[in-house]
Amino acid sequence: MFKFPAIRYRKSIFMRLVVTYVLVIMPIIMLGFYLYQWNYKSATEDISRATNMQLERYLDELQREVEWMGLQQFDILEDDSLNKLAVMWSNMDAAEQRERLNYVANRLTSFKNSSAFIRDIYVHIRTMGKTVSASNAINDFDAERFTRFDVASIRRENRLIRWGDTLHMSAAKFSGRRAEPPLFIVQIELDAEGLRESLQQVHLYPESGAFLLSERSGFALTSDPDSAAIVESYLAVRQSPQASSALLELEGVLYRVDQAYSDSLGLTIATYLPEETVRRPLAKFYNWAWVFAIASLMAIVLISYSTYRLIHRPLLLLVQSFKRMEGGALNIRIKHEPQDEFGYLYHRFNHMLKKLQSLIDQDFKQKMMMQRAELKQLQSQINPHFLYNSFFILNSLAKTGDVERIEQFTDMLGEYFRFITRNGEDHVPLSEEVRHSRMYTEIQKLRFSRRIQVRFDELPEAMASIRVPRLIIQPIIENAYEHSLEKVLDEGLLRVTFEEEAGSIGICIENNGEAVDEDTLATLRHKLAHPTESYEMTGIMNIHRRLLLTFGEGSGLQLSRSELGGLKVVIRIRLEEGI
């Protein structure tokens, strides 16, 4: 598992190198995919351009064919034999009627055979009650067709008229009399199969198809009979007949539809082609693009792993060694076989540890000797004033003959002097330090009788086992008696309380004696805040320095004015986990 020496892994050198590798490789990968998309777009545009040109060419040919049919249609309208049949049918004999009908039928047949798009040609002659067809010769008059195409001609619906499933062209010959039906109508029926065959020649791929639309009449003709669903979907999504291309999705397949529109014919011709067919020529490029992308990512992983092995892990070892050194471990050594730059750094690190350990040993021994000397000095500072007062109390008790109190007082004095003069360990449980301080206050009660009251709270059980330097409470209480409570004319009060906070404990000693002015309080605070400066080593300074050396920053004495009126001293001890 990767480990990061930085505070945040995003700021580590390893992560920055990995990001750099990614930033270098990703533009190349993105360029490859961009080239693929550009080639795909170019191929699509080329296919669409070629298809549109072919569709427009098809519409032009179809339009020329329709125009030619229209010219032939109107030429038949003006044919003399056909007009004479329509006007003079009843005045002709049978031989002339047959001759002219055969002529009209032959001309229609010749016209039909001249175009592959014509299925049949009809001439509906109302005046003679006959319908002449290029395919079926002469039949009875088809009144239904006559009526349908007469209306279409009059209304001029379209150039191409839908009737059933086919397209037709119609032209009528009128007699010139108002409100009289046409003399005859020439109807051309276009061949749907012929149009379908021509549409099959338009699309370029086996998967593609084509269809012909007339939105005015609702006519639709497809090159493949199974592509009716594509036509319906296309009509649902198409926005304008003039649009050149559109995308269509049907049953999970995406189609590209290209179209061309003829306004004169009212026809739209379109081809559809699956997008997969367009992508097929680029499949190899696409596959190689993925191979390149995967190879690039593998290269990033390989380079990142090499960076981790050759740079990050040795650097991590160095950082961890520095952290262990900060925690106080000076007996660590770094082994590194390769003779590279990290080998030189590790060698200098090991040399630095050796030198640092030597210097710390010297400094630590000097500091411990000084600390023990300060403690011994404090222990030897038995207040002569307290000693004189103690003998004075014994003298008074002896004169009164109070043997019981003399015995009690001498026991307390013996316990008191035994505690401050013993040469045992320098640290004791807080419960012993508190018991010694209580004993001192009991001795002072005998001296001051009822003039000074002491309120000494019970030590919380959780704080009893905490080991503290000896003589950190009693000297402060003694200082309160000597400099404050002895000068109180009325009833004095000394209060000792205990408090627990998160990560620390406090022992509060306060009195109602003489108030300390702000200048004195500021001077004392300054001395406590700068223990390294040269000041006279008083009892308070000694206690503060020993607490600072033992428990570290945040520990020591805190001075302030008490709510009782005198000085308030808080012995603050910062606890580490597990204490």
PATORLUM-960884 format. One record per residue (C-alpha): residue in one letter; x, y, z. Coordinates in steps of 0.2 Angstrom, whole numbers, padded with zeros to 4 digits, always signed. Layout:
N
aXYZ/...
END
This chain:
579
m+0000+0000+0000/f+0006+0017-0004/k+0011+0029+0010/f+0014+0047+0008/p+0025+0058+0019/a+0017+0074+0015/i+0003+0081+0026/r-0009+0079+0011/y-0006+0065-0002/r-0010+0078-0015/k+0005+0088-0011/s+0017+0074-0011/i+0031+0073-0024/f+0025+0056-0030/m+0007+0062-0033/r+0014+0077-0042/l+0025+0066-0053/v+0010+0055-0057/v-0001+0070-0062/t+0014+0076-0073/y+0014+0059-0082/v-0004+0060-0084/l-0004+0078-0091/v+0010+0073-0103/i+0001+0057-0110/m-0017+0062-0109/p-0015+0076-0123/i-0007+0063-0134/i-0022+0051-0131/m-0034+0064-0133/l-0026+0069-0150/g-0028+0051-0156/f-0046+0051-0152/y-0048+0068-0160/l-0040+0062-0176/y-0052+0047-0176/q-0067+0058-0173/w-0060+0070-0187/n-0058+0056-0199/y-0075+0049-0195/k-0083+0066-0198/s-0073+0069-0214/a-0078+0052-0220/t-0096+0055-0215/e-0096+0072-0224/d-0088+0065-0240/i-0101+0051-0240/s-0115+0064-0237/r-0108+0075-0251/a-0107+0061-0263/t-0124+0055-0259/n-0132+0072-0260/m-0124+0074-0277/q-0131+0058-0283/l-0148+0061-0276/e-0149+0078-0284/r-0143+0070-0301/y-0157+0057-0299/l-0170+0071-0296/d-0164+0081-0311/e-0165+0065-0322/l-0183+0061-0315/q-0188+0079-0317/r-0182+0079-0335/e-0191+0063-0338/v-0207+0070-0330/e-0206+0086-0341/w-0203+0075-0356/m-0219+0065-0352/g-0228+0081-0349/l-0223+0087-0367/q-0228+0070-0374/q-0244+0071-0365/f-0249+0088-0371/d-0244+0083-0389/i-0256+0069-0388/l-0269+0081-0382/e-0267+0091-0398/d-0267+0075-0410/d-0279+0078-0424/s-0285+0060-0425/l-0289+0060-0406/n-0298+0076-0407/k-0308+0071-0422/l-0313+0055-0413/a-0319+0065-0398/v-0328+0078-0409/m-0334+0068-0424/w-0336+0050-0417/s-0354+0049-0422/n-0351+0055-0439/m-0338+0042-0444/d-0341+0025-0451/a-0335+0010-0443/a-0319+0008-0454/e-0313+0026-0450/q-0317+0024-0431/r-0307+0008-0430/e-0293+0016-0440/r-0291+0031-0429/l-0293+0021-0413/n-0279+0009-0418/y-0269+0024-0422/v-0271+0031-0405/a-0268+0015-0397/n-0252+0013-0407/r-0246+0030-0402/l-0250+0027-0383/t-0240+0010-0385/s-0225+0019-0393/f-0226+0033-0379/k-0226+0019-0365/n-0211+0010-0372/s-0201+0026-0373/s-0199+0027-0354/a-0195+0014-0341/f-0205+0024-0328/i-0222+0022-0337/r-0233+0008-0333/d-0248+0013-0344/i-0256+0027-0353/y-0275+0030-0354/v-0285+0041-0364/h-0303+0043-0357/i-0314+0049-0371/r-0331+0055-0364/t-0340+0059-0380/m-0337+0041-0388/g-0338+0032-0371/k-0322+0023-0373/t-0305+0021-0364/v-0290+0018-0374/s-0275+0010-0365/a-0257+0007-0371/s-0258-0010-0362/n-0276-0015-0364/a-0281-0007-0381/i-0299-0001-0382/n-0311-0004-0367/d-0327+0003-0361/f-0326+0021-0354/d-0319+0021-0336/a-0330+0034-0328/e-0321+0032-0311/r-0304+0037-0318/f-0311+0051-0328/t-0319+0059-0313/r-0304+0057-0302/f-0292+0065-0315/d-0304+0077-0321/v-0305+0085-0304/a-0286+0084-0301/s-0284+0093-0318/i-0296+0107-0314/r-0289+0109-0296/r-0271+0107-0302/e-0267+0098-0286/n-0250+0092-0291/r-0239+0088-0306/l-0239+0071-0299/i-0255+0064-0293/r-0257+0050-0281/w-0270+0037-0284/g-0269+0021-0274/d-0251+0016-0272/t-0245+0024-0288/l-0241+0041-0295/h-0250+0048-0311/m-0250+0063-0323/s-0266+0070-0330/a-0270+0082-0344/a-0288+0086-0351/k-0294+0093-0367/f-0309+0105-0365/s-0322+0109-0379/g-0323+0127-0374/r-0340+0127-0368/r-0343+0134-0351/a-0346+0121-0337/e-0345+0107-0349/p-0333+0092-0344/p-0318+0089-0354/l-0319+0080-0371/f-0305+0067-0366/i-0292+0065-0353/v-0274+0059-0355/q-0268+0049-0340/i-0251+0043-0337/e-0248+0030-0324/l-0230+0029-0317/d-0222+0012-0315/a-0219+0009-0296/e-0207-0006-0300/g-0197+0005-0312/l-0195+0018-0299/r-0190+0006-0286/e-0177-0002-0297/s-0170+0016-0300/l-0170+0019-0281/q-0160+0003-0279/q-0146+0010-0290/v-0145+0026-0279/h-0139+0019-0263/l-0120+0014-0262/y-0119+0000-0249/p-0128-0016-0246/e-0134-0010-0229/s-0141+0006-0236/g-0158+0010-0244/a-0168+0024-0253/f-0185+0030-0253/l-0196+0042-0263/l-0208+0054-0254/s-0222+0065-0259/e-0228+0074-0244/r-0242+0083-0253/s-0250+0067-0258/g-0243+0056-0244/f-0235+0044-0257/a-0220+0034-0251/l-0210+0022-0261/t-0195+0012-0254/s-0181+0003-0263/d-0183-0011-0249/p-0201-0016-0245/d-0195-0020-0227/s-0189-0002-0224/a-0207+0006-0221/a-0203+0008-0202/i-0188+0019-0207/v-0198+0030-0218/e-0211+0032-0203/s-0198+0036-0191/y-0189+0048-0203/l-0205+0058-0206/a-0208+0059-0187/v-0191+0067-0184/r-0188+0077-0200/q-0189+0096-0197/s-0189+0102-0215/p-0189+0095-0232/q-0175+0106-0237/a-0163+0098-0224/s-0149+0089-0232/s-0146+0076-0218/a-0152+0070-0202/l-0149+0056-0189/l-0162+0043-0185/e-0162+0029-0172/l-0172+0014-0174/e-0172-0002-0163/g-0155+0003-0156/v-0147+0006-0173/l-0142+0024-0178/y-0145+0029-0196/r-0138+0043-0206/v-0151+0050-0218/d-0146+0061-0233/q-0160+0069-0244/a-0163+0080-0259/y-0179+0089-0263/s-0187+0095-0279/d-0200+0109-0277/s-0207+0107-0295/l-0211+0089-0292/g-0215+0090-0274/l-0204+0075-0271/t-0190+0070-0259/i-0178+0057-0262/a-0168+0050-0247/t-0155+0037-0243/y-0152+0029-0226/l-0135+0022-0221/p-0131+0014-0204/e-0118+0024-0194/e-0108+0007-0191/t-0105+0006-0210/v-0097+0023-0210/r-0086+0018-0195/r-0081+0001-0203/p-0067+0008-0213/l-0060+0017-0197/a-0061+0001-0187/k-0043-0003-0188/f-0038+0015-0183/y-0051+0014-0169/n-0043-0002-0162/w-0026+0005-0164/a-0031+0020-0154/w-0037+0010-0140/v-0021+0000-0140/f-0011+0016-0140/a-0022+0022-0125/i-0020+0006-0115/a-0001+0006-0119/s+0000+0024-0113/l-0009+0020-0097/m+0002+0005-0094/a+0017+0016-0097/i+0010+0028-0084/v+0008+0014-0071/l+0025+0007-0075/i+0034+0024-0074/s+0024+0028-0058/y+0029+0012-0050/s+0047+0015-0055/t+0046+0032-0047/y+0038+0025-0031/r+0052+0012-0030/l+0067+0023-0035/i+0062+0040-0028/h+0046+0040-0017/r+0050+0025-0006/p+0068+0030-0001/l+0061+0048+0002/l+0047+0041+0013/l+0060+0031+0023/l+0070+0047+0025/v+0055+0057+0031/q+0049+0044+0043/s+0067+0043+0050/f+0066+0062+0053/k+0049+0060+0061/r+0056+0046+0073/m+0070+0057+0077/e+0058+0072+0081/g+0050+0059+0093/g+0066+0057+0102/a+0073+0041+0094/l+0091+0044+0090/n+0097+0026+0089/i+0090+0023+0071/r+0101+0020+0056/i+0096+0020+0038/k+0103+0006+0027/h+0104+0009+0008/e+0114-0002-0003/p+0113+0007-0020/q+0127+0020-0021/d+0115+0034-0028/e+0110+0051-0021/f+0099+0044-0008/g+0114+0033-0002/y+0124+0050+0001/l+0109+0057+0010/y+0107+0042+0021/h+0125+0042+0026/r+0124+0061+0030/f+0108+0058+0040/n+0117+0044+0050/h+0132+0055+0053/m+0120+0069+0059/l+0111+0057+0071/k+0128+0051+0079/k+0133+0069+0081/l+0116+0075+0088/q+0116+0061+0100/s+0133+0065+0107/l+0128+0084+0109/i+0111+0079+0117/d+0119+0068+0129/q+0130+0081+0135/d+0117+0094+0136/f+0104+0082+0144/k+0116+0077+0158/q+0121+0095+0161/k+0102+0100+0162/m+0098+0085+0174/m+0112+0089+0185/m+0106+0107+0186/q+0089+0102+0189/r+0093+0090+0203/a+0105+0104+0210/e+0090+0116+0210/l+0079+0103+0219/k+0092+0100+0232/q+0094+0118+0235/l+0075+0120+0237/q+0075+0106+0249/s+0088+0114+0259/q+0079+0130+0260/i+0070+0127+0277/n+0063+0143+0282/p+0071+0149+0298/h+0056+0159+0302/f+0045+0144+0301/l+0058+0134+0312/y+0058+0148+0325/n+0039+0149+0325/s+0038+0130+0327/f+0050+0130+0343/f+0040+0145+0350/i+0024+0134+0348/l+0032+0120+0357/n+0038+0131+0371/s+0021+0138+0373/l+0013+0120+0373/a+0026+0115+0386/k+0022+0129+0397/t+0004+0124+0397/g+0008+0106+0400/d-0002+0101+0385/v+0007+0084+0382/e-0006+0078+0369/r-0004+0092+0358/i+0015+0093+0360/e+0015+0074+0354/q+0004+0078+0340/f+0014+0093+0335/t+0031+0085+0336/d+0024+0070+0325/m+0018+0083+0312/l+0035+0092+0312/g+0045+0076+0311/e+0034+0070+0296/y+0036+0087+0288/f+0055+0088+0289/r+0057+0070+0284/f+0047+0073+0268/i+0057+0089+0263/t+0074+0082+0267/r+0073+0064+0261/n+0085+0060+0247/g+0074+0047+0238/e+0066+0049+0221/d+0063+0066+0215/h+0045+0062+0209/v+0030+0057+0220/p+0012+0053+0218/l+0001+0069+0219/s-0008+0061+0234/e+0008+0062+0244/e+0012+0080+0239/v-0006+0085+0244/r-0004+0075+0261/h+0012+0085+0265/s+0004+0101+0260/r-0011+0097+0272/m+0001+0093+0286/y+0009+0110+0283/t-0008+0119+0285/e-0012+0109+0301/i+0005+0115+0308/q+0000+0133+0304/k-0017+0131+0312/l-0008+0128+0328/r+0001+0144+0326/f-0013+0156+0320/s-0027+0147+0330/r-0043+0153+0323/r-0037+0169+0314/i-0034+0160+0298/q-0046+0147+0291/v-0040+0134+0278/r-0052+0126+0265/f-0043+0111+0258/d-0054+0101+0245/e-0052+0082+0243/l-0041+0077+0230/p-0051+0068+0215/e-0047+0049+0214/a-0042+0051+0196/m-0028+0063+0200/a-0021+0054+0215/s-0008+0043+0206/i-0001+0056+0194/r+0018+0058+0198/v+0024+0076+0201/p+0040+0084+0207/r+0041+0085+0225/l+0038+0101+0234/i+0027+0110+0222/i+0012+0114+0233/q+0018+0117+0250/p+0031+0131+0245/i+0016+0141+0237/i+0005+0139+0253/e+0020+0144+0263/n+0022+0159+0252/a+0004+0164+0255/y+0006+0163+0274/e+0022+0173+0274/h+0018+0187+0262/s-0001+0189+0263/l-0010+0180+0277/e+0001+0185+0291/k-0003+0203+0287/v-0022+0201+0288/l-0029+0209+0303/d-0046+0201+0301/e-0050+0183+0298/g-0039+0176+0284/l-0044+0162+0272/l-0033+0150+0262/r-0042+0139+0249/v-0035+0125+0239/t-0045+0117+0225/f-0043+0105+0211/e-0049+0105+0193/e-0048+0093+0178/e-0048+0099+0160/a-0046+0090+0144/g-0028+0085+0143/s-0022+0094+0159/i-0026+0096+0178/g-0025+0111+0189/i-0021+0114+0208/c-0028+0131+0213/i-0021+0140+0228/e-0029+0157+0233/n-0031+0168+0248/n-0040+0184+0254/g-0024+0192+0260/e-0015+0208+0254/a-0020+0212+0236/v-0006+0211+0223/d-0004+0227+0212/e-0004+0226+0193/d+0014+0230+0191/t+0020+0217+0203/l+0008+0204+0195/a+0015+0209+0177/t+0033+0207+0183/l+0030+0190+0190/r+0021+0184+0174/h+0036+0191+0164/k+0048+0181+0174/l+0038+0165+0173/a+0036+0167+0154/h+0055+0170+0151/p+0063+0156+0162/t+0079+0157+0152/e+0083+0175+0157/s+0094+0178+0172/y+0082+0180+0187/e+0085+0177+0206/m+0080+0159+0209/t+0065+0161+0221/g+0054+0146+0226/i+0040+0151+0214/m+0053+0152+0199/n+0060+0135+0205/i+0043+0126+0205/h+0039+0134+0188/r+0055+0128+0179/r+0053+0111+0186/l+0036+0109+0180/l+0041+0116+0163/l+0055+0104+0162/t+0045+0089+0168/f+0029+0091+0158/g+0033+0102+0144/e+0025+0118+0136/g+0008+0123+0143/s+0013+0117+0161/g+0019+0128+0175/l+0012+0142+0186/q-0002+0154+0181/l-0004+0170+0192/s-0020+0180+0193/r-0030+0190+0206/s-0042+0179+0216/e-0060+0182+0219/l-0056+0182+0237/g-0045+0197+0235/g-0028+0191+0236/l-0016+0181+0224/k-0022+0166+0215/v-0009+0153+0209/v-0014+0139+0198/i-0002+0124+0196/r-0005+0118+0178/i+0001+0101+0173/r-0002+0096+0155/l-0005+0077+0154/e+0001+0066+0140/e-0009+0051+0134/g-0007+0036+0145/i-0003+0046+0161/
END
